[in-house]
Amino acid sequence: MRLSIKTKQVLGVTGTVGAIVVALSLYNLSLFARVNLQESHARADLLARAIYQRAYAIVPRAPDPRVALRDDEGLRSILEASNYSKEVTDAAVVDPQGVIVAHWDPQRLGHTLPPRPSMEPLLELDSLHQLWEVLTDPGREVEIRKPLTLGDRDFGAIRIGISTLLVRGHLEEVLSKSIKTGLGAVFLATVVAMLLAQVFLRPIHVLKSGLTRLQRGESGITLDLPKDEFGDLGTFFSAVSTKLSADRSELAGQKASLESIVERLEDAVALFDARGDMLFANPTMRALLPAEGAAASPQPWRELVQTTIATRRAPLRVNVRTSRSSDVYRAG
């Protein structure tokens, strides 16, 4: 399918704007994903530090560290505060075997906390890979793990869980806004491109109109074109139009002069087309040809030539010249 210049221009501008919008949206989403992951890590790390400080305050003075960690109200309050942190799913203190020692939910005490991948490898990826991992991940939990040690004694670890599904939820909200903004930008670019195409292609329509008028034989044509490259083209068009008008006037004068001369010739001159139809004849030739309405050969000039050849008498001097488009007969 052949596309017009206007369609090509609109598609080019719209496609360019669309590609820029997509590229900028991906870039902004990747930055948002990185910032969101870093903020989640920072909040989880801050929570882990607060838990560690509280545990450091109660464990050395407690006869049974496990019971002290389980029953401390201050530690439980810190663990409950994890419910109000974005993307943080849970926070717990576990012993070296992974058994939950302290948790905001008493029912989970004594249960083993399943192992979860560390968040550090995800943070080490570049922005686009982080965005890909978050958007394509069906939903998993990663964690920040902080060892709980006092001196040479290992009391276990502090484990903070973070859900990538919640991170993806925030990204999808931003993505939805980006899509709406992108569609609006593409629509606006299409409208602007159509208006610009209408303005930029106007000189071409003016030139086309001028050429049509020139083809019809009009003279003295001037074009209303802007003062730019099209203005120079308009000046050249006016010069060509003036030259053609002068040539036509000159040819018309020469034709009139030639017709006047041929009309006054004593020799018979006629012009016929390839089918034998007469296109032109001067008065002398018209006197030799049969009158209109009389029975005559469909190609009367051939009769004259054949008669001359048959009688071998040439009262008239006959010259016959034929061409692909017409036959010219001159007799004298």
Beta strands, then each sheet from edge to edge (+ up, - down):
strand 1: 88-94
strand 2: 100-103
strand 3: 141-150
strand 4: 153-163
strand 5: 268-273
strand 6: 278-281
strand 7: 318-322
strand 8: 326-331
sheet 1: 2+ 1- 4+ 3-
sheet 2: 6+ 5- 8+ 7-
end
